[in-house]
């Protein structure tokens, strides 16, 4: 998307509604058909404000028990960008890597925003017990018959002495 007019016309504003450009993220299918609301506004000579909003529905796996979980990821962002002649140092260039000269790479911007909005932990329930490390049974459905005793490694030497004494 070309930003020449936005950067050069004082108080210029463009509002766009477009289909979200991805059908999946990190191999996970987007279940709804989202639209992206994007507003581009000139906020000074060579400066623009990009504001975007959308909501994406996913069916993800619980991080503990692997049960499918409906998850909504909302993108609601504001980014101030500069025309190339106003960039002063490498840090600023890295902060707006999704802008090449006067072209806004919407897909790169959305990919970064989606990465930041992605949930760090996906749980079916805060009290999810997960799965048994030995047999793989879902512990939310009940306990399995596996011996889950895990000795404290700090006491391993004492356990060796105890086992040797019993022989």
N, C-alpha and C positions, 0 to 999 in steps of 0.2 A: 504494500500500500504506500503510495507516494505521499510524503508529508510536506512537500514544498509550499503549498498554499497555507497549510496550518502554521508552519514556521514563519512565513513572511507576511501574513495578513493579520494585523492587530485585531484581537477579539474574535477571530474566526473560530467557528465551532461546527463540528460535524457529528451527527448522531447516526450510528449505523446499527442495524439488527441483521445478523447473519447466522447461518447454520454453523454449529460448532464443527471445526474442521477434522476432528478425530472421531473414530468409531470405537477406539480402545486406548487404554493406557496401561503400560507395563504388563501387557498380555491380558488385561481384564477388560471385558466388553462393557461399553457404556450402554445401559439398559434403556434409557430414555432417548428422545431426539431433542437435545438441548439447542437453544439459540443463544448466541452471544450478543449482549448489548454492549456496544463500544462507543465511547464519546471521546473525541479528540478536540482539544481546546487550546488556542494560542494564549499563553499566559505571560507574554513578553517577547521581546525581539530574540528570535532563535530558540525560544522555549515553548514546549508543548506539554500538556497534561493528557495522559491516556488513562481513561477510567473504563473498567470492564466489569461485567457481572454475568454469571451463569451458574447453573446448578446441574450436577451430573449424578446419576444414580448408577450404582454398581452393586453386584452381588459378589462379595468377597468371602474368603475363608477366615474363620476365627483363628487367631494366632495360637490358641491353646488346644482346641479340640477339633479344628478343621470344619466345623459345622458352617453351612452357608449363612451369611449375615448381609442383610440389606444395608447399604451404606450410602449416604448422600455426601458428596464433596462439593462445597460451594466455593466458587472463585469470585472474589470481590476485591478488586485491586485498583490502585492508583499509582501511576508511574510518571515522574517528570523526566522528560527527555530533552536533549539539546541538539541543535543543528551542528553539523560537523565543525564548522568554524568557531563554535563556542566551547568545544571540548578543550580542557586545559591540561589534563594529565592522564596517565594510563589507568588510574583507578576509575575515573569517570567512564572511560572507554569500555572497561570491563563491566561496569554496572549497566551499560546499555548495549550489550553485545547483540541484541535483537534489532538494532538499528544499523543499517549500512548506508552511509551517506544520508540520503533523504528518503530511504525506503524502510518502512517498518515491517519486520518479519513477524506477522501475527502468530504464526505457528510456533516460532521459537519463544516468543513472549508467553504464550499460553502454556507451553511445555514447562517453562520455568515456574510459572504461577501454580500449575498443577502439582509440580514436584514439591513446592513449599506448602501446599494445602493438603497434601496426601496424609492420611492419618498414620501416626507412628505405631499405634497398637490397635488392632482390630479384635474386639472381643464380642462374643455372643451375649455375655453377661459378665458383670464385674466379678461375680463369684465363680466364674468358670473354673473347673478343676482340671481341665485338660485331658490328655490321654495317658494311659499307662505306658511307661517307657519300655516295659518288657513285652506285653502282649498287644498293645495298641487299643485296648478297650477305652471307650469314652467314659471317664470317671464321673461325669454328670448323670449318667444313667444308673450308676451304682458302682460299688467297689468290686474290683476283680480279685482273684485268688492269689495274685502274685505277691512274693515277698519283696517289699519295697524298702527293706532296711538298708540304709546307706551309712556305713561307718564313718565317723569323723576322722579325716586323714591325719589330724594332729595327734590322735590317740592310736595310730596304727602300730607303733612300737609296743605299746601296752597290750594290744590285741595279740601281737606275735608272742609276747612273753606268756600271756594267758593260755594261748593255744599250745605252746610248747610244754607248759606245766601239766596240761591235761593228757599228754601222750604218755 
